[in-house]
Amino acid sequence: MCNMTGSRIGIALGYRDSGGWVTEGWWNLSAKGCETLLKGALAARYYYVFAVDYDRGGEWSGRSLMCTRDREFTIRGVEDCLARGYDRNGFFEVDTGEQKSWTIQLTDPGRAAP
């Protein structure tokens, strides 16, 4: 994951493994920084991302509703987030095309990645 913005951001990931849906967070990326979030070969084709801009506000989100919380988390399942005491956020889908590695670049809204 690469943060191509001038702000610090927080990243949450969602994916499906052998036990079902999992969401994990938070990875903190500095401005213009990159970090490997998942070690080794990717195990799924589709991953889901929700990110927040700590410095300027705003978020990168989508339509896939998954569970999060304010502090570090690993949450099994995407159902009944609020009833289970979690927050619920919309994640955007990333199709890796079954590649074994993938890099996502988050850019400022309305600006293309260099």
C-alpha positions as CSV (number, residue, x, y, z in Angstrom):
1,M,0.0,0.0,0.0
2,C,1.4,3.4,-0.9
3,N,0.2,6.7,0.4
4,M,0.7,9.2,-2.4
5,T,-0.8,12.1,-0.4
6,G,0.7,14.7,1.9
7,S,-1.2,13.4,4.9
8,R,-0.9,10.6,7.4
9,I,-3.5,7.9,6.7
10,G,-5.0,4.9,8.4
11,I,-5.8,1.7,6.5
12,A,-8.2,-1.1,7.2
13,L,-8.4,-4.3,5.0
14,G,-11.1,-6.8,4.4
15,Y,-10.7,-10.2,2.7
16,R,-12.0,-13.7,2.7
17,D,-9.9,-16.6,4.0
18,S,-10.6,-20.3,4.7
19,G,-12.6,-19.3,7.8
20,G,-14.8,-16.6,6.1
21,W,-14.6,-12.8,6.1
22,V,-12.0,-11.0,8.1
23,T,-11.3,-7.3,8.6
24,E,-8.1,-6.0,10.0
25,G,-6.7,-2.5,10.9
26,W,-5.2,-0.1,11.5
27,W,-2.0,0.3,9.5
28,N,-0.7,3.9,9.7
29,L,1.1,5.2,6.7
30,S,3.1,8.4,6.7
31,A,2.8,10.9,3.9
32,K,4.4,9.7,0.6
33,G,5.1,6.3,2.4
34,C,4.6,2.7,1.4
35,E,4.3,-0.4,3.5
36,T,3.6,-4.1,3.0
37,L,0.4,-4.9,4.8
38,L,0.1,-8.6,4.1
39,K,3.2,-10.7,4.0
40,G,3.7,-13.5,1.5
41,A,1.6,-14.3,-1.6
42,L,-1.9,-13.0,-1.7
43,A,-4.5,-15.7,-0.8
44,A,-7.6,-14.1,-2.3
45,R,-8.5,-12.4,-5.6
46,Y,-10.6,-9.6,-4.0
47,Y,-9.5,-7.4,-1.2
48,Y,-11.4,-4.5,0.4
49,V,-10.0,-1.2,1.6
50,F,-11.2,1.5,3.9
51,A,-8.8,4.4,4.6
52,V,-9.0,7.7,6.6
53,D,-7.0,10.9,6.2
54,Y,-5.8,11.7,9.8
55,D,-4.6,15.2,8.9
56,R,-7.2,16.7,6.6
57,G,-10.2,14.5,7.3
58,G,-12.0,12.5,4.6
59,E,-11.8,8.9,3.6
60,W,-11.5,6.4,0.8
61,S,-14.5,4.2,1.0
62,G,-16.9,2.1,-1.1
63,R,-20.1,0.1,-1.0
64,S,-19.0,-3.1,0.7
65,L,-20.0,-2.8,4.4
66,M,-17.6,-4.4,6.9
67,C,-16.8,-4.1,10.6
68,T,-14.1,-1.8,12.0
69,R,-13.3,-0.3,15.4
70,D,-11.3,2.8,16.6
71,R,-8.3,0.9,17.8
72,E,-6.3,-2.0,16.4
73,F,-8.5,-4.9,15.4
74,T,-9.0,-8.3,13.7
75,I,-12.7,-9.0,13.3
76,R,-14.2,-12.2,12.0
77,G,-17.4,-11.8,10.1
78,V,-19.1,-8.8,8.4
79,E,-22.6,-9.2,9.7
80,D,-24.3,-7.4,12.7
81,C,-21.3,-5.1,13.2
82,L,-23.2,-2.6,15.3
83,A,-25.0,-5.3,17.4
84,R,-21.5,-6.8,18.1
85,G,-20.2,-3.5,19.3
86,Y,-18.2,-2.6,16.2
87,D,-18.4,0.3,13.8
88,R,-19.5,-0.3,10.2
89,N,-17.8,1.3,7.2
90,G,-18.0,1.0,3.4
91,F,-14.9,-0.6,1.9
92,F,-13.9,-0.3,-1.8
93,E,-13.2,-3.5,-3.8
94,V,-9.8,-4.2,-5.3
95,D,-9.6,-7.0,-7.9
96,T,-6.1,-8.3,-8.0
97,G,-6.8,-10.6,-10.9
98,E,-5.4,-13.5,-8.9
99,Q,-1.9,-12.0,-8.9
100,K,0.4,-13.1,-6.1
101,S,1.3,-9.5,-5.1
102,W,-0.4,-6.1,-5.6
103,T,0.2,-2.5,-4.7
104,I,-2.5,0.0,-4.1
105,Q,-1.7,3.7,-4.4
106,L,-4.0,6.1,-2.5
107,T,-4.0,9.6,-4.0
108,D,-5.7,12.8,-3.1
109,P,-9.3,12.9,-4.4
110,G,-9.4,14.3,-7.9
111,R,-5.7,13.8,-8.5
112,A,-4.2,10.9,-10.5
113,A,-1.2,8.9,-9.1
114,P,2.1,10.0,-10.7
